[in-house]
Amino acid sequence: MRVAAVQLNSTGDKERNLASAERLVRGAAADGADLVALPEKWNLLGPGEEMAAGAEALDGPSLGAARDWADQLGVYLLAGSIAERGEEKAFNTSVLIGPDGDDLAVYRKIHMFDVEAGGVEYRESEHEQPGSEIVTAPVAERTLGLSVCYDLRFPELYRILAVRGAELIAVPSAFTLATGRDHWEVLLRARAIENQAFVIAPNQAGVAPPHYRSYGHSTIVDPWGVVLAAAPDGECFVAAELDFAAQRRVRESLPSLANRRPEAYTWPQLTEAHA
């Protein structure tokens, strides 16, 4: 399977963002990609109020365009994530679309990005609400696990995806420059090694008003933790061939997934600092 990670510099201009996404999705398909993955907030990236105002239903124009691209090009398309309109707050929602333009899976980001990074405070939960369902989906004869950006810091999610059969895991992101410089590749490689899975991580890159600055370096990692492709600066895509026979050999020769002992694992009581 050939996969591609699309890197965008999305802003508050939804029309411009969709045009850039379409150009790069078409380029990745022409390059032979079977699965093309867009980054988090690929259709609109900006302040929380602007994201909330620009939220769409799943049958809205952004995902409608993505379904058309998948159908026309005959590719699996992971529509990174969009702000999905909810009854009270939006969800941060990733949709996997099949080569016929039909939705195969919907994942709503579980972990809200409420942090301070590089002197900038982010409070995703002010305008968005978390999902609660862990999602895997078929891509041809393989199983894809779904996650979004900040989820990357929660290894238990990725272990569950692997135990449920995920052979590749997508991490569409708008990972910040401040954290990305030190943590992005380390975390991607760790999740790949721990779960002996391919990791496909399309990221946002560059500046988006009012104060967002994304790290870029969209990355594809193999189950041994080897970086198969990494994007340069700017809008582009990177692609790589996934060797599932090699993955099988890794899992057979170093069977850490098979050697798990779930009966020995119990959650400790939370301390006051972590409650």
Backbone as a ProteinNet text record, in pm:
[ID]
protein_1_A
[PRIMARY]
MRVAAVQLNSTGDKERNLASAERLVRGAAADGADLVALPEKWNLLGPGEEMAAGAEALDGPSLGAARDWADQLGVYLLAGSIAERGEEKAFNTSVLIGPDGDDLAVYRKIHMFDVEAGGVEYRESEHEQPGSEIVTAPVAERTLGLSVCYDLRFPELYRILAVRGAELIAVPSAFTLATGRDHWEVLLRARAIENQAFVIAPNQAGVAPPHYRSYGHSTIVDPWGVVLAAAPDGECFVAAELDFAAQRRVRESLPSLANRRPEAYTWPQLTEAHA
[TERTIARY]
85.1	0	88.6	53	123.3	34.9	92.7	17.2	83	2.7	53.6	-2	82.8	44.6	51.6	-60.1	-68.6	-42.5	48.3	81.7	24.3	-52.1	-117.3	-81.2	-103.6	-96.1	-235	-329.5	-468.2	-484	-579.2	-608.1	-759.4	-806.7	-949.1	-1019.8	-945.9	-1003	-1038.9	-1163.3	-1204.4	-1193.1	-1230.3	-1223.9	-1079.2	-988.3	-847.3	-795.5	-835.6	-791.6	-837.3	-961.6	-1013.5	-940.9	-909.2	-837.2	-697.9	-629.2	-496.6	-505.6	-604.5	-620.8	-649.2	-738.4	-771.6	-648.7	-571.6	-452	-355.5	-334.7	-237.8	-293.6	-422.4	-483.5	-472.8	-500.5	-489.6	-344.2	-251.8	-111.4	-68.1	-113.9	-79.2	-139.2	-262.4	-325.7	-250.5	-209.8	-133.9	1.2	52.7	179.5	162	38.1	13	-37.7	-71.6	-117.7	-251.7	-263.3	-390.6	-469.9	-398.4	-458	-391.9	-473.7	-424.4	-483.1	-398.5	-443.4	-419.6	-524	-517.8	-492.6	-443.2	-415.5	-540.2	-521.1	-626.5	-667.3	-797.3	-853.5	-809.7	-810.5	-762.3	-849.5	-977	-1066.8	-1074.4	-1032.8	-1044.1	-961	-870.5	-788.1	-777	-818.7	-816	-859.2	-895.7	-937.9	-1059.2	-1076.2	-1185.4	-1321.5	-1344.7	-1474	-1497.7	-1391.4	-1402.2	-1425.1	-1358.6	-1379.3	-1523	-1574.8	-1712.8	-1811.6	-1787.4	-1877.5	-1869.1	-1752.1	-1734.1	-1758.8	-1807.8	-1834.1	-1940.2	-1924.7	-2016.6	-2072.6	-2187.1	-2239.7	-2159.2	-2173.4	-2099.6	-2141.1	-2260.3	-2302.5	-2280.2	-2189.4	-2160.6	-2067.8	-2033.7	-1959.3	-1815.7	-1746.9	-1606.8	-1595.3	-1670.5	-1665.8	-1731.6	-1827.8	-1885.2	-1780.5	-1695.4	-1587	-1489.5	-1453.8	-1360.5	-1416.1	-1545.2	-1606.4	-1597.8	-1617.8	-1606.7	-1464.5	-1363.9	-1225.2	-1195	-1236.9	-1211.5	-1277.2	-1400.4	-1475.6	-1412.2	-1377.1	-1318.4	-1181.6	-1104.8	-967.3	-954.4	-1058.5	-1054.4	-956.5	-946.7	-853.5	-930.3	-869.1	-914.2	-863.6	-951.8	-915.1	-951.7	-850	-875.5	-888.5	-1010.9	-1036	-997.3	-866.7	-798.8	-890.9	-929.4	-1040.4	-1099	-1226.4	-1295.1	-1368.6	-1408.5	-1499	-1639.1	-1690.2	-1823.6	-1926.5	-2030.6	-2133.8	-2200.4	-2209.3	-2279.5	-2394.1	-2469.5	-2584.8	-2541.4	-2432.8	-2383	-2246.1	-2150	-2016.1	-1985	-1885.9	-1843.6	-1762.3	-1751.4	-1656.9	-1540.1	-1425.7	-1309.7	-1308.9	-1355.2	-1398.6	-1318.7	-1272.8	-1198.1	-1288.2	-1288.1	-1374.7	-1290.7	-1304.1	-1238.9	-1338.6	-1298.2	-1385.3	-1326.8	-1413.3	-1368.7	-1357.3	-1300.9	-1279.5	-1408.2	-1521.7	-1650.3	-1716.8	-1648	-1702	-1789.7	-1801.9	-1884	-1798.5	-1860	-1789.9	-1770.8	-1650.1	-1619	-1609.5	-1573.4	-1560.2	-1562.3	-1609.6	-1610.3	-1549.2	-1446.2	-1381.6	-1383.2	-1426.7	-1429.3	-1319.1	-1230.2	-1110.8	-1146.2	-1076.1	-1108.1	-1044	-921.7	-845.5	-842	-891.4	-896.3	-761.9	-720	-590	-604.7	-597.3	-606	-469.8	-382.9	-243.2	-190.9	-68.9	7.7	133.8	156.8	272.2	338.1	465.9	538.8	484.3	430.1	376	236.2	175.1	38.7	-52.7	-165.7	-261.7	-364.8	-387.7	-487.4	-594.7	-720.6	-831.2	-933.1	-899.1	-985.8	-1125.2	-1131.6	-1260.3	-1357.3	-1309.4	-1401.7	-1501.6	-1460	-1546	-1574	-1505.8	-1524.6	-1542.9	-1607.8	-1631.3	-1563.5	-1522.3	-1452.2	-1545.9	-1493.3	-1562.2	-1530.7	-1588.2	-1568.7	-1548.1	-1549.9	-1541.9	-1406.8	-1342	-1218	-1255.4	-1190.9	-1239.2	-1127.9	-1157.6	-1075.9	-1164.4	-1101.4	-1178.5	-1097.4	-1164	-1092.7	-1040.7	-918.2	-861.1	-808.6	-882.5	-854.6	-856.7	-748.9	-746.4	-677.8	-653	-582.5	-676.7	-628	-707.6	-635.4	-706.3	-654.5	-712.1	-625.9	-670.4	-673.2	-773.9	-792.6	-758.2	-691.5	-662.2	-644.5	-631.1	-610.7	-514	-403.4	-310.9	-279.4	-341.5	-308.7	-327.9	-411.8	-425.1	-289.2	-193.4	-62.3	6.8	-29.1	35.6	-28.6	-122.8	-194.9	-176.8	-70	-34	-138.8	-222.3	-324.2	-421.5	-452.3	-539.4	-477.9	-349.1	-283.4	-267.5	-246.6	-239.6	-374.3	-482.4	-614.7	-637	-596.2	-609.4	-532.7	-410.6	-329.7	-393.7	-443.5	-507.2	-632.9	-696.8	-814.7	-778.4	-649.3	-607.1	-549.4	-528.8	-475.4	-333.8	-312.1	-179.1	-115.5	-199.4	-152.1	-241.9	-183.8	-255.5	-233.3	-341.2	-333.9	-336	-253.8	-246.1	-253.4	-366.9	-377.7	-365.3	-283.6	-244.9	-233.1	-238.2	-193.3	-98.2	3.9	98.1	175.9	184.5	243.8	394.6	447.1	591.4	665.8	612.8	682.8	701.4	598.8	608.6	664.6	638.3	678.9	828.9	900.8	1047.4	1110.1	1051.6	1109	1035.1	905.9	825.2	765.6	745.3	670.3	726.9	850.7	906.3	924.7	965.4	986.7	858.2	747.2	620.4	569.7	581.8	537.2	614	744.1	825.2	795.8	772.4	739.6	608.8	504.7	376.9	392.1	474.9	498.1	569.9	674.9	754.3	672.3	604.2	526.2	421.7	358.6	244.7	277.6	405.3	453.2	357.8	327.3	232	294.5	248	281.7	205.2	268.5	204.9	211.9	96.4	85.7	39.2	123	97.6	106.8	-2.3	-4.7	-23.6	56.9	54.6	29.7	-23.2	-27.2	113.8	140.2	271.5	254.3	338.9	339.5	239.8	218.6	141.5	-4.1	-91.9	-233.7	-278	-349.1	-390.8	-480.7	-483.4	-409.6	-269.5	-248.4	-120.3	-75.7	-139.5	-101.9	23	109.8	224.3	248.6	227	235.3	372	411.1	547.2	573.8	473.5	498	562.9	661.5	733	637.4	536.8	448	532.6	493.7	584.4	511.1	581.2	534.5	641.8	601.9	695.2	658.4	760.1	731.5	729.7	690	673.9	803.2	918.5	1046.5	1087.5	1007.8	1038.2	1120.7	1139.6	1216.6	1127.2	1176.6	1102.3	1114.7	1002.5	1001	992.6	930.1	916.3	890.4	946.6	924.1	918	821.2	797.6	892.4	931.7	1001.8	902.3	949.2	859.3	763	645.9	551.7	447.8	355.3	247.6	300.7	275.1	328.3	264.2	304.9	271.8	396.7	401.2	506.3	438.1	506.6	446.3	547.4	496.2	582.4	504.6	578.8	522.5	525.4	414.3	407.1	424.4	524.3	557.4	498.1	381.8	314.4	379.8	450.5	527	638.7	704	807.4	746.4	627.7	559.6	532.9	488.8	461.8	589.1	700.4	827.6	867.4	844.3	873.7	789	660.6	571	600.5	653.7	687.3	821	918.4	1052.8	1065.8	986.8	988.9	843.8	786.5	640.5	590.3	616.4	576.8	425.1	354.3	207.9	155.8	211.3	168.7	209.2	316.6	367.8	303.4	205.7	134.1	71.4	54.7	-8.6	-119.8	-232	-339.7	-388.2	-380.8	-429	-345.7	-224.5	-137.7	-153.2	-232.5	-241.8	-368.4	-352.6	-466.8	-437.4	-541.8	-524.6	-505.8	-400.6	-383	-481.8	-500.3	-581.8	-511.5	-588.2	-530.1	-481.9	-365.1	-321.3	-392.9	-386.9	-457.9	-405.6	-274.7	-215.6	-264	-312.4	-351.4	-502.3	-575.5	-721	-785.7
-119.7	0	124.5	220.1	346.7	450.2	523.8	622.8	759.1	862.6	999.8	1083.7	1168.7	1264.2	1404.1	1474	1608	1712.4	1804.4	1913.2	2043.5	2111.4	2235.7	2349.1	2470.7	2589.5	2653.7	2585.9	2631.9	2758.4	2842	2968.2	2981.9	3105.1	3130.1	3139.5	3124.8	3133.2	2993	2953.4	2815.3	2782.5	2874.9	2849.8	2822.6	2902.8	2884	2751.5	2715.6	2590.7	2469.6	2471	2358.4	2347	2461.2	2457.9	2396.9	2434.6	2378.3	2229.5	2190.3	2048.6	1967.1	2016.2	1941.9	1925.4	2032.3	2025.9	1918.4	1912.8	1817.9	1676.1	1660.6	1527.4	1471.1	1553.5	1507.7	1474.2	1553.4	1524.7	1393.5	1367	1241.8	1122.4	1136.5	1027.5	1001	1107.1	1091	1025.3	1041.6	979.9	833.2	784.7	643.5	609.1	708.8	681.1	609.1	506.4	436.8	502.5	556.6	626.1	762.5	867.7	1004.9	1061.4	1121.4	1174.2	1324.4	1398.3	1543.1	1571.6	1690.6	1723.1	1765.1	1787.7	1841.1	1979.6	2009	2140	2184.6	2090.8	2118.8	2219.7	2226	2316.8	2455.6	2469.4	2598.4	2592.2	2687.1	2693	2837.4	2864.1	3000.3	3003.1	3120.2	3131.8	3043.5	3009.1	2920.9	2970.9	3101.4	3157.7	3140.9	3159.2	3145	2999.2	2907.8	2765.8	2726.2	2778.2	2745.6	2799.1	2921.3	2980.6	2907	2850.3	2780.8	2632.4	2583.4	2440.1	2396.4	2274.2	2219.6	2086.4	2050.5	1916.1	1818.2	1690	1590.1	1588.8	1638	1646.9	1787.3	1863.7	1999.3	2004.5	2125.3	2141.4	2089.5	2099.1	2055.7	1904.8	1829.6	1684.2	1640.6	1717.8	1687.8	1695.9	1798.4	1810.8	1694.4	1658.8	1547.9	1417.3	1394.4	1272.3	1271.3	1386	1394.3	1361.2	1413.5	1385.8	1236.6	1175.2	1032	950.4	985.1	912.7	931.2	1054	1081.5	1015.4	1012.1	963.9	815.9	757.8	617.8	587.4	679.3	660	660.2	598.5	619.7	757.7	836.7	972.2	991.7	1017.7	1054.1	1205.8	1252.7	1395.9	1444.1	1447.7	1490	1514.9	1639.6	1670.3	1805	1819.2	1948	1974.7	2099.3	2131.9	2089.5	1986.1	1933.9	1998.4	2055.2	2122.6	2025.4	2065.9	1987.2	2068	2006.1	2075.9	2194.6	2178.1	2286.8	2333.9	2243.8	2274.1	2184.2	2223.9	2144.3	2023.6	1925.1	1816.1	1840.1	1783.9	1784.6	1647.1	1640.1	1513.3	1475.4	1350.6	1292.6	1192.3	1198.3	1109.5	1035.2	903.2	820.3	793.4	827.1	813.7	707.7	621	514.7	559.9	475	510.7	533.5	494.8	521.2	647.3	718.3	842.3	823.5	699.8	674.3	680.4	726	730.9	589.2	560.3	431.4	439.8	556.5	571.6	719	746.3	880.9	872.4	953.5	957	1099.6	1114.9	1245.8	1249.7	1346.6	1357.1	1345.6	1257.3	1227.4	1325.7	1366.6	1447.7	1593.8	1681.5	1823.9	1890.9	1978.8	2045.7	2169.2	2149.6	2257.8	2271.5	2350.6	2358.1	2499.7	2521.7	2640.6	2594.2	2642.2	2597.6	2718	2736.2	2846	2982.5	2993.9	3121.2	3150.4	3057.1	3074.2	2975.1	3023	2936.9	2885.8	2756.8	2692.8	2632.5	2659.1	2602.1	2545.9	2431.8	2371.7	2342.8	2310.2	2271.8	2388.6	2512.4	2625.6	2622.1	2567.1	2569.2	2430.5	2328.5	2193.6	2095.1	1985.9	1882.3	1753.1	1670.1	1547.8	1437.9	1352.9	1229.9	1124.9	1006.1	900.9	763.7	754.4	623.8	605.4	492.4	454.2	383.5	423.3	382.7	320.9	205.1	146.2	127.5	115.4	103.9	30	-33.6	-105.4	-11.8	-35.2	28.9	-84.5	-113.6	-232.5	-353.5	-431.2	-549.3	-521.4	-395.9	-357.2	-284.5	-265.2	-196.3	-68.9	41.1	172.7	215.9	264.5	324.5	475.8	538.3	682.6	755.4	869.1	958	1097.4	1197	1335.4	1405.2	1453.9	1548.9	1519.8	1592.1	1582.3	1440.7	1360.7	1219.5	1150.4	1199.5	1136.2	1120.2	1203.4	1200.3	1099	1020.8	927.1	785.4	716.7	588.7	480.1	491	388.6	381.4	494.9	494.9	412.1	430.4	362.5	212.9	176	34.1	-33.1	32.6	-24.7	-38.8	60.9	50.3	-70.6	-90.3	-203.7	-335.9	-343.8	-466.8	-496.5	-392.5	-411.2	-439.7	-452.9	-497.3	-391.9	-269.8	-163.9	-196.8	-195.2	-215	-82.6	17.5	152.7	247.8	357.5	453.2	592.5	667.9	804	904.8	1008.9	1115.2	1251.3	1286.8	1419.5	1525.8	1628.9	1719	1863.6	1951.1	2089.9	2111.4	2027.4	2024.2	2154.8	2215.3	2348	2345.1	2457.9	2470.6	2451.7	2511.1	2508.1	2366	2282.6	2144.3	2051.6	2082.8	1994.2	1980.5	2087.5	2083.5	1976.2	1952.3	1856.6	1722.7	1723	1605.6	1533.6	1600.6	1545.6	1412.2	1412.6	1288.6	1183.6	1225.7	1130.5	1054.5	1126.7	1063.2	975.6	1021.9	941.2	809.8	817.9	696.1	604.7	663.3	582.2	506.7	574.7	506.5	396.1	419.1	316.9	196.6	220.9	112.1	33.5	103.4	37.4	-56.7	-13.8	-87.8	-159.2	-153.5	-221.7	-195.3	-67	-21.5	89.9	103	219.2	339.3	454.8	578.1	680.4	736.6	836.9	966.7	1070.3	1191.1	1316.7	1353.5	1480.1	1596.2	1699.2	1810.2	1942.3	2037.4	2174.9	2234	2336.7	2401.1	2551.6	2626.2	2771	2843.6	2969.8	3062.1	3066	3063	3089.4	3188.7	3295.6	3396.2	3333	3389.8	3509	3478.8	3355.1	3327.9	3183.7	3112.2	2972.4	2963.8	2873.8	2843.1	2693.4	2624.1	2478.2	2433	2314.6	2266.1	2209.1	2159.1	2093.3	1957.5	1924.7	1796.9	1677.8	1681.6	1566.2	1441.6	1330.9	1217	1084.5	988.7	850	762.1	677.4	595.8	448.6	360.8	217.3	152	24.3	-40.5	-59.1	-40	-46.5	91.2	192.9	329.1	406.9	351.6	419.5	521.4	642	745.4	718.5	685.3	655.2	781.5	885.4	1011.6	1123.5	1240.9	1359.3	1480.7	1565.6	1678.3	1793.9	1867.1	1993.9	2101.5	2224.2	2334.2	2359.8	2414.6	2456.5	2351.8	2390.5	2300.5	2199.1	2072.1	1965.5	1834.5	1725.1	1593.8	1508.9	1410.5	1308.5	1173.4	1076.4	945.4	835.4	716.8	601.5	473.3	368.3	234.3	165.6	104.2	30.8	-117.7	-177.3	-318.2	-398.8	-456.8	-529.3	-663.8	-719.7	-841.8	-812.1	-697.5	-657.2	-633.2	-574.3	-555.1	-689.7	-786.5	-918.5	-979.9	-962.4	-1015.4	-947	-816.6	-744.5	-800.7	-819.2	-866.7	-1011.4	-1089.3	-1228.5	-1240.2	-1160.1	-1172.2	-1101.4	-995.5	-922.3	-908	-1016.9	-1022.4	-949.5	-822.1	-747	-735.9	-731.3	-729	-862.7	-972.2	-1105.2	-1134.1	-1071.3	-1097.4	-1011.5	-932.6	-852.9	-943.7	-891.1	-965.8	-880.1	-868.6	-779.8	-810.6	-937.9	-972.7	-907.8	-863.2	-800.1	-649	-593.4	-447.8	-399.5	-311.4	-245.8	-97	-16.5	128.8	166.4	241.9	286.8	397.4	420.2	532.9	662.7	757.5	886.2	961.8	1021.3	1112.9	1245.5	1329	1456.5	1542.4	1531.5	1613.6	1572	1448.1	1398.1	1379.6	1413.7	1394.1	1495.3
0	0	0	-83.4	-85	-16.2	77.3	152.5	137.1	152	141.8	256	312.5	415.4	355.2	356.8	298.9	407.3	380.2	472.1	419.1	503.2	464.8	560.5	513.9	598.4	596.2	661.1	659.3	743	702.5	770.2	784.2	802.8	813	679.7	569.4	435	387.8	410.4	383.4	234.3	147.4	3.9	-40.4	9.9	-23.5	31.6	155.5	216.1	135	90.5	12.2	-121.1	-182.1	-309.5	-291	-183.5	-157.3	-129	-48.7	-16.7	-141.9	-226.1	-348.3	-438.2	-452.9	-538.8	-490.2	-360.1	-306.7	-300.6	-275	-280.4	-420.5	-519	-658.1	-692.8	-642.9	-667.8	-605.1	-482.7	-415.3	-487.5	-533.9	-608.8	-738.6	-807.3	-931.5	-905.2	-783.7	-744.2	-705.4	-707.2	-681.8	-543.5	-463	-327.1	-328.5	-245.3	-223.5	-111.9	-12.5	100.7	112	114.2	128.7	257.2	341.4	470.2	477.5	512.1	533.9	681.9	715.8	856.7	933.7	1062.3	1148.6	1099.2	1110.5	1076	935.8	843.4	707.5	634.6	669.2	597.2	658.1	786.3	854.9	982.3	999	1119.2	1163.6	1286.7	1337.3	1482.4	1534.3	1673.9	1702.4	1831.2	1869.6	1826.6	1839.5	1800.7	1650.6	1573	1427.4	1389.1	1460.8	1434.8	1466.2	1577.9	1616.4	1513.6	1467	1367.5	1234.6	1202.4	1074.5	1080.7	1195.4	1208.6	1108.3	1059.7	959.9	1007.3	953.4	973	888.5	916.5	839.3	692.7	662.5	522.1	465.5	529	484.3	364.7	318.5	193.5	197.3	310.7	314.1	297.1	375.6	360.9	231.3	183.2	52.1	-57.5	-51	-148.7	-135.1	-11.2	10.2	-44.4	-26.5	-81.1	-233.6	-293.9	-440.2	-486.3	-416.9	-455.6	-444.8	-333.4	-314.7	-425.1	-457	-559.3	-696.7	-731.3	-862.9	-879.5	-771.7	-779.7	-745	-686.3	-649.3	-537.9	-438.7	-327.2	-195.3	-94.7	41.9	84.1	143.5	184.6	330.7	411.9	550.5	556.3	579.6	586.6	726.2	749.7	871.8	987.7	1008.2	1098.1	1060.5	1092.1	1079.4	1210.2	1230.5	1340.2	1297.3	1364.5	1332.5	1424.2	1366.4	1444.2	1540.9	1667.6	1769.1	1826.6	1917.3	1974.1	2060	2137.2	2220.8	2173.7	2169.4	2120.1	2001.7	1924.9	1810.5	1857.4	1770.7	1786.1	1690.2	1723.6	1634.5	1567.5	1444.8	1385.7	1262.5	1262.4	1150.6	1078.9	946.4	867.2	764.3	763	661.6	550.6	428.3	310.2	218.7	167	78.7	-65.6	-152.9	-293.6	-372.6	-314.2	-379.7	-326	-237.9	-182.8	-61.1	-11.9	106	233.5	341.5	469.4	524	571.1	631.4	783.3	835.1	979.8	1016	1136.9	1193.9	1333.5	1357.9	1488.6	1541.4	1664.7	1729.6	1835	1820.2	1904.6	2052.7	2122	2261.4	2358.4	2331.2	2426.8	2382.9	2467.5	2436.1	2467.5	2378.6	2389.5	2478.4	2608.9	2707.4	2773.5	2714.6	2758.9	2738.7	2790.9	2756.6	2687.2	2566.3	2488.3	2423	2448.1	2387.3	2424.9	2546.7	2592.7	2543.3	2470.8	2418.9	2489.8	2535.8	2604.2	2504.5	2506.5	2421.3	2510.6	2481.2	2556.5	2456.6	2399.9	2298.5	2353.7	2483.5	2541.6	2555.9	2536.4	2542.5	2427.8	2314	2196.5	2138.8	2191.1	2139.2	2253.5	2225.5	2325.3	2280.7	2375.8	2339.3	2293.4	2205.9	2174.1	2278.8	2263.2	2362.7	2300.8	2168.6	2102.5	2035.1	2061.5	1993.6	1864.2	1752.8	1620.6	1537.1	1480.4	1373.7	1251.8	1134.4	1010.9	905.8	810.3	704.9	597.4	554.8	436.2	349.1	242.4	162.1	256.4	262.5	348.9	481.4	512.2	634.2	729.7	853.7	954.9	996.8	989	1023.9	1157.4	1247.1	1371.6	1358.1	1416.4	1402.1	1532.5	1517.6	1629.8	1572	1659.4	1615.1	1711	1659.6	1722.7	1869.8	1963	2105.1	2158.9	2092.8	2129.5	2135.2	2057.4	2046.4	2181.1	2277.7	2408.5	2504.2	2456.9	2541.5	2487.4	2530.6	2469.6	2486.7	2591	2611.2	2494	2432	2315.7	2203.1	2178.6	2067.1	2093.9	2221	2252.5	2226.5	2261.7	2235.7	2085.4	2007.8	1862.1	1809.8	1860.8	1816.1	1856.4	1979.4	2025.9	1943.9	1894.9	1809.9	1664.6	1637.4	1505	1414.4	1463.2	1377.3	1332.5	1202.5	1144.7	1106.4	1084.7	1060.8	1138.8	1182.5	1266.6	1210.5	1198.4	1145.4	1259.6	1245.2	1345.4	1275.3	1214.1	1154	1262.5	1236.9	1345.2	1300.7	1402.3	1390.7	1507.9	1514.3	1626.7	1629.4	1746.8	1755.8	1731.7	1686.9	1667.4	1800.3	1907.7	2036.9	2088.5	2075.9	2124.6	2017.8	1892.9	1784.2	1770.9	1795.9	1781.7	1869.4	1987.1	2081	2086.7	2054.7	2085.2	1964.3	1853.1	1741	1692.7	1644	1589.3	1697.9	1816.4	1926.1	1956.9	1969	2002.4	1888.3	1765.7	1652.6	1645.6	1661.5	1655.4	1773.7	1890.5	2008.3	1988	1939.1	1916.3	1810.8	1710	1607.6	1666.2	1742.8	1800.7	1902.9	1992.4	2097.5	2039.5	1932.6	1877.3	1748.1	1707.4	1587.2	1470.1	1454.6	1354.2	1270.4	1147	1066.7	1122.1	1124.5	1169.8	1057.5	1023.2	916.9	981.3	975.4	1053.1	966.3	898.9	825.4	922.5	907.9	1003.4	931.6	1005.7	958.3	967.6	886.5	885.6	874.6	946.4	929.1	1017	985.6	1069.4	1026.6	1127.4	1106.1	1212.5	1175.5	1273	1379.3	1503.2	1543.1	1597.1	1648.9	1713.8	1694.1	1603.7	1581.6	1494.8	1531.1	1447.3	1456.7	1346.8	1345.2	1296.7	1341.1	1322.5	1183.5	1116.1	987.5	1007.2	921.6	930.1	929.9	843.1	827.4	805.3	868.7	881.4	861.7	803.8	795	858	953.2	1029.8	1014.2	1010.6	998.8	1138	1148	1278.9	1357.2	1294.4	1365.1	1416.1	1383	1424.3	1324.8	1204.8	1100.5	1029.5	1013.8	941.4	791.9	729.5	586.5	501.6	555.1	480.6	579.2	551.9	634.5	542.2	564.9	475.4	503.4	399.4	418.1	459.9	473.6	507.1	392.2	426.3	323.6	291.6	204.3	164.6	63.3	90.3	6.5	49.6	-11.7	42.4	39.1	128.2	125.7	118.5	57.9	37.7	65.8	95.5	121.6	95.3	60.4	44.8	181.7	220	345.5	317.7	380	359.8	475.3	452.9	559.7	588.5	492.1	519.3	618.7	604.2	699.6	837.3	842.2	970.1	1037.7	960.1	1016.2	1075.2	1007.6	1058.2	1189.4	1198.5	1322.8	1436.7	1411.5	1516.6	1556	1464.1	1495.4	1567.6	1528.5	1586	1720.2	1740.6	1866.8	1911.7	1967.2	1983.9	2108.1	2117.6	2237.8	2250.4	2140.7	2149.8	2200.3	2148.5	2191.8	2336.1	2383.5	2518.3	2626.6	2590.7	2689.7	2795.8	2918	3027.2	3088	3017.9	3063.7	3204.6	3246.7	3380.7	3490.6	3456.7	3556.3	3560.9	3470.6	3460.9	3530.7	3625.9	3688.9	3697.1	3684.1	3695.5	3840.8	3873.8	4012.4	4046.8	4176.4	4218.7	4178.2	4127.7	4090	4213	4201.5	4306.6	4289.5	4389.5	4384.1	4268.4	4238.5	4131.8	3994.7	3980.2	3848.8	3837	3939	3936.7	3842.6
[MASK]
+++++++++++++++++++++++++++++++++++++++++++++++++++++++++++++++++++++++++++++++++++++++++++++++++++++++++++++++++++++++++++++++++++++++++++++++++++++++++++++++++++++++++++++++++++++++++++++++++++++++++++++++++++++++++++++++++++++++++++++++++++++++++++++++++++++++++++++++++++

